[in-house]
Amino acid sequence: MPGIWETHMTFSQRSRTLFATLAVMLALALPTALVISSADARVGGGMSSGSRGSRTYSAPPSTTTAPGSTSQFNRTYTQPGAGMNSAAAAPARGGLFGRAGGFMGGLAAGFLGAGLLGMLFGGGLFGGLGGLSSIIGLIIQIALVVLVVRLAMSWWQRRHSQQAAYANADAGSGQGPQPNYRSGLGGGSVGGGLGGGLGGFGFGGANNAPLEIKPDDYEAFERLLGDVQAAWSNEDVAKLHTLATPEMVSYFEQDLGQNRARNVVNKVTNVKLLQGDLAEAWREGETEYATVALRFALTDKTLDRNSGTVVAGSEQPGEATEIWTFARRPGSGWELSAIQQTN
């Protein structure tokens, strides 16, 4: 039959072209997948997790260590504030004082309908309102009750909008960048590391009191960087509870459970801080927050639990830059409250 060979030949050529394209795509995607799996193995899973109090949905200021943008949270317990992004979330208002679909819109439509009926039956534009006075009075009373209830609920929502691991009062409006400090290799600071930064101050919070970050605080941040990675590598959940907020520990437990299901264990060793910058520090009620950009060296590898074979990462040291937020309550030390990835 004529044409069969030509069709078969065309199909074969298309198949070869398709397979060649797929092969090229796989060749390009495989190294990227390996890099992603290696980067996602360390503590936090390469995601942005945790809470920053009332600033959870506000990006921290850029710093010398992390001059780019910061990823939004993939995992957080904190809900947006009552008035946060209200214009973007609801461009057309409804409810009591909304558009025609709201209560007041329906009330106005009722007045207009009554006027039209009055005109239709010869009573004038507002003639139809006389017989409806009692109904209108009742509607006005209901409207006033609804208004009072809505105002009370709005006040209650603003008072209890934050539901993070630490319940805090509403924060102030200070959101500007904070004075930075630099440390690490060649930084010229005494002792190096985060302890070399002496000038970190943060302003803002519910009581508008300045928060001074002292050398001891920087040393605590640097120590937590290593201790959290070590406890993660040892799968020591009890230790993690002493280093991070309950919210962060819950995420760590999820990630560790996924590793056990895959029969692998992630080991992060040789952690060394190279450079750090204070992005911002503030108070919210009794809770103090400090967000710090960290660039650190580490050896990140994932091993098979049975054979000990490296299945992701390598023995070669690498670098990572992340944004860590620490929280402190009266009478306790700093705890890891959030980890965010940089773009």
N, C-alpha and C positions, 0 to 999 in steps of 0.2 A: 504494500500500500504506500503510495507516494506521500511524502511528508513525515513519516514516522521517524526516520533516522534523523531528519533535521530537528524535529521536536526533541528527540532524545539527546541529541548533541547540545542543543540550547540549554536543556535542563541540567546536563552535566557541567557545562560551563558556569551556569548560575550557582550550582552547588559548590563547585570549587571556589568561586568568588566569595560565597557566603562563609564557607569554612575558613578561608584565608582571613577574612575580616574578623571572624570570631577569634581566631588564633592570635591576631595582633592585639585585639582588645584584652584577651586574657593575659597576654604577655605584659601589657602595660598595667593591668589592674592588679596582678599578683604582687609585685613589689609594694604597691600602695597598700594593699590589704595586709601584708606582713608588717608594714610600718604602723598602720593603725592598730592592729592587734597588739603590737608591742607597746605602743604608747598608751593604749587603754588598759594595760595590765596593772599598772601601779595603783596605789591607794586612790580611791575615788573613781576608778574605772574610766579615767579620761573624760569624765562628764563634769558639769557644773552642778553641785549639790549643796544643800544646806540653807541657812537663813542669815540675813544681815539685819534683823530687826525691821524697823520701819523703812529701811533703805534696801530691802531685798529686791525690789523692782526698779531700783535706781542704779545705773552703772557707776562703779567707783571711778574716781578721777584717774586719768592716765599718769604714769610715772616714768622716770628714766629707765627703770628696769622693764616696765611693760608699757611702751609708748602707744601701742595699738588699742583696739577695743577689747572689751571683755564679754564673753558669752553669757547669755541669759541662763537662768537656772533651769536645768532639766528636771531636777527633783527638789522640791521644797515643801515644807508644811505650812509656810506662811501664806495667808490669803491676801489678795490686794486690799488696800484700804478702801474705806467707804466711798471716798471721792476720787479715787485714783483712776485716771484715764476715762472719766465718765463721758467726756465729750466724744472720744473716739469710740467708746463702747456703745454709746446710745446717742447717735446724731439727732434723732428725732424723739423728743420727750413725749412720754405718755403719762398715765397716772392722773393725779388730781388736776394739775395745771398744764397738762400736755396739749397735744393737738386735738383735732376733732374726735379722736378715739378716746380721749380722757374724759374725766368726770365733768370738768368745766366746759369742755366742748359739747358734751351732750346737753348740759344745762342751757348753753347758748342756743343750741338747736331747738330746744323746747320753747324758749322765748320766741324765736323766729317763727316757729310753727304756730304758736298761739296768735302772733300778730297777723300772719297770713290768713288764719281762720277768721279773725276779726274783720279783716278787709273783705273777705269773701262773703260774709253774711251782713255787711253793711255797718259794722261796729267800729270801723277805723282800724288803723294799724295796731293800736294797743287795746282795742275794745275787748278782745278775747281774753285779756289777762284778768279781768275782774273776777270771773267765775273760778279762776284757778289760783286765787290768792292764797287760800289755805294750803293747797298742794305745794305752791312755790315756797311758802314759809317753811313747810316741812323739809323740802329739799335743801333750803339754805341751812337749816339746823343740822341736817345730816352732813352737809358739806363742812360745816364748822367742826363737827365731831371728828370727821375723817382727817381734817387738817391737823387738829391737835394730836391725834393718834400718830399720824405720819411724822410730825415733828418729834414726838417722843421716841418713836422707833429709830429715827435718824440719829438722834443724840445718843441713844443706847448703842447703835451700831458703831458710831465713831469711837465710843468709849471702849468697846470690846472688839475692835477690828483686828488687832494683831493676835494671832494664835500660833506663834512660834514656840520653840522649845522653852523659851523664857517669855512669859507674858509681861509686856511692858506698857508703859503709858504712851500717849501720843507723842511723837517727836516734833521738834521745832523745824524751822524751815532752812537751817544752815546746810546747804548742799554743795558748797563750793569746794574746789581743790584745796588740799591741805599742804602745808610746807613739807617738802620731801627731805629724806636723808639718803645718802649713798654709802655703801660699805662693800667689802669684799676685796678681791684682788686689786692691788694698786690704789685702793680708796684713800690711803693715808690716815685712816682712823686707828686709834689706839685699840689693840686687841683684835681688830678686824671683825668680820661677821656683822650681825645685826647690832651687837653691842656697841659698835662705833658710832652709831647715829645718836646725836645728843639733842637735836633740835626738833623732834617730832611733836607737834601740837595739833589737836583736833578741836574744832568748835562745833557746837550744835547740840541737839538732844532736847529732851522735854524741859529740863531745868536751865537750859542756856548756859551751863557752866563749862568752862574750858576743861579739856581732858589732856593732861600732860603724859606723854609716853616717855618713860625714863630708861636709862641704860639697862636696868634690871628687866624691864619689860621686853626689850629687844633680845636680850639673852634668853628669856623664856620662849619667845617666838622661835628662835633658832633651835633651841633644845626640843621644842615640840615637833619641829620639822623632822628631826631624826627619830624621836621616840615614836611618833605616829607611824612612820615607815617601818620601823623595827617591829612594833606590835602587829602591824598588818602582815608583815612577812612571816611572823611566828603564829599567825592566826589566833592571837591572844585577845579574845573579845573582852575579857575582864580587865585587861590593861587598857584597852581602847576606851572603856567606860571612864577611866580616870583621866583621859587625855582629850576627850571630845564630848560634845553635847549628845544627849540621847538621840536626837534626830540624826546626827552624823553616824553614830554607832549603828543605827538601824540600817542605814545605807551600806555600811561596811559589811554587816552581817548578810545582807542580800547578795553582795558581790562575792563574799567568801563562799556562800552557799552555791552560787553558780560555778565557782571554781571547783568545788567538791563534786558537783554533778558532772563536770567534764573530766574529773580525775586528774586535775592539775593543781599546782600551788605556785603562787607568784612570790618571788624573792626580790626585794629591793635593798641593795646594800651600797656601801661606800657613798652615803649621802653627805654632801658637803655644800654648804651655802656659798655661792659665789658673789651674789649681789642682792640687795634688798632695798625697797623704798616704801615708806609709809604713804599710803594713798589718802587715808582719812581716819580720824578717831573721834568718837562722840559718846555721849551718854544718853540713855533712855531710861528714865526712872532710876532704878538701882543698878541697872546693867550697863557696863562699859563695853564698847566695841572698838576694835582696831582692825582695819583692813590693810594688808601688806602685800606688795608684789615681791615674789621670791624667784630668783633664778638660781638653780642648784644643779650640781652634778650628781649622778647616780648610776648604778648598774642595775638594770631592770631586765629580769629574765623569768620566764615561766617554765616550770619543770613538770614532767610526768611524775605522778606520785609513786608509781611502782618502780620505774627504771631510773628516774632521775635525769632523763634525757631532756635537753633544752628543746622545747617545742615552740617558743616564741621569745623574742628579745635575743640578747647575746651577752657574752662575758665582757664585751667592750663597754667602757663607760660612755654615757651620753649626758645630755643636758635637758632640762625642762624649765619652763617659766609658767608659774601659776599665781593666782591671786588667792591668798588665804585670809579669812576673817576669823578673829579670835574674840571670845566673849568672856567677861568676868563679872561675877556677882560678889557682893560684900562678904568677906571672910573666906573666899576661895580663890584659887589661882586661875590663870588663863586657860581656856578650853578652845579647841578647834570648833568653830561654828559653821564654816562654809569653805568650800574649795571651788574656784571658778577657773575655767580655761581661758586663755588669751587667743585672740584672732590674729 
